Amino acid sequence: MRASAAGVLGLETSLLQSGMGGVAGTELACAVSNAGAAGCAGGYKLVGGALSAMLERLTEGTDRSVGVNLIPEVVGPVELRRQVAQVLHETPERVHLSFFGMPEEAVFDQVAAAGRRTVVQVGTVEDGVHAAARGAVVVAQGVEAGGHLLGTSRRDDLVGALRALVPDACVVASGGIGSPEEARRALAAGADGVLLGTAFVVAHESRAHPRFKSAVIGAEESDTVITDVYEIGWPGRRHRVLATAVTADPHQPAKFIGRTEVEGKPYLVPRFSAAVPTEATSGRIEEMALYCGHSCGAIADQVPAADVVAAYARVLPGAEVVSSRERAQSYAG
């Protein structure tokens, strides 16, 4: 017997939204949570007053389970602990901590001491087993996923390997899930729920730039590439994006190609920046980092986030705890 993702996180359906920095603002996170899934706001490098403003909007926008996503390798251990402390201090217990990549042991202790739930996205079996041992919901990210990649395994292979090694852990599948049918396949591989990123990029409440949304809707799986060119601000990590003039010719000068705004502060956007183009971005959008997974081929239109949740809810488990045999029978049907 093991709990579904819905059961662990207090949701109506076992669906998690990726906390995509820039794209996943509080509007999207709250809309997803209010629809019965786990919304997640991207904390990225926010700290201090900027993070407080975001947390206030998040907790005012929903009274349901919702997450804040933080990225250990981008901010470093000291700043991460500061971010975590601020989230724990300024939010109620229904707000869980979601980490893209493994945090330090001290962070696991910090979150556990506060009685909060932890979600950790991983790309390797080793990290997944470690996160499971710390009681985290483990998001198994396959290389089909859009955005930064944490490993080299395909989604269902990673899910299956983790299920064999940590049979009682709550494992959520991520990567290439653009339809309820694909979600069924992930569940059949052993997942207890799914995490969607690209499908929410095009949601009405997403902060993605309109041209970014249009590009995702018009793309096929073959239009995505794995590269490391968008490294300014996040070096040393491969990422899956839509092919652009920049991925085709990575030897262009790293000059400024646009402007953007984050929590009211203006920034210049250099070519090769890891920042996504948002509704607050201007300039050469078509040259910026258009993170996009294999699921784009199944995404045909912009819809409200609640509609995305409703489409998947019919195939995903709710909060009940069921046996592995019952799960297999359900997914086969």
Steps between C-alpha positions, in 0.01 A plus 500: 500500500624847417345844474433681176655842445156643576490318832845616604455866405130540583372538144192393310705354216860379472619776271789737572585816308865574436626809682653656189690818582347798326215304348349357819385808683244508777212534252579162345585329829178613665286406200646147499455456875147638495420241234604217736860433394833625640585843367856619548647848478856540375716651773819491290738765644239700691583591859413774747224741403456356150443150638267635770286673239471180301416291808230745603332478160528122506338449839230757430417342165423150624411328826602160364824304486756686291877498457798731466776378271865569583818402313794398721772516235401846376504685833750296702463352850504821706243685292285187471478465877402866517227449239370190679494676837303786349244270338454305822465817708263687268262227379251258658553124524308431179792647303755232414861541386588378153864465398639466149799281578626375832531739794752446780416279797464810717217621277314170528537532880385864487181416311425187703538689828230738382266211422482585131483271199795484260492434126833433329549470125783265403655359185689202640413187693756585770346839571149355491583234758663764720201736478259215572700407810444856623125462456469719192259466213744403224445650155679281245596724209569334166697650212171555317440798729535862399731730690812405691577129516616322814599170340520291185230235555166477328202571725347155529839331540580727794155454655527122468847489653392711795184299555708182522740649754259710711165320463326702771615844387273749327645532149373758251584478129620801301595544136314479172151483652270695271183293515300290746599194297868576558424547869349150501825362363696668777267355761534154346879535536451542876436869560262627769423819311640728232664841478428724201709792380457569129123445518478785751733733304210568263232533770316832512645574845860429397734799483671368187529755221221465238756414230647232728154349545431510125834333427421213739154449352639489149789266581553128465729276703761518221518878540664465842872460562721426799773760529702697754508837323261684735745501789517860623348485846498120510828352375591134466154354449361366173150609405231409248372797302339577168766529231587866433756701307705499820505120535590478130794740538633514857801708396312828470599788731338501844353846459175627650195402297215611724367634826285346770363567848493279811295606804508860379875514433627551142771279347682477169485160327823386333509246221557156662309600817326216683205731572175421318314773314197606703216742439732766648776427245566692179759456225603198295265249661566244224869483604437448871477177701169342395496201733278228358460124546398216272141557610467801270379280215184423697431861602271681256357806676515744789252406772438592865713308748184350651421338165842336493442360849151376410627319190752299702287449811297228330806273471699594811451359850336710770585511866403142579762241587477190284705187458747449216272233355202734501711769334612266224141394433387864490775612260445200273137604467 
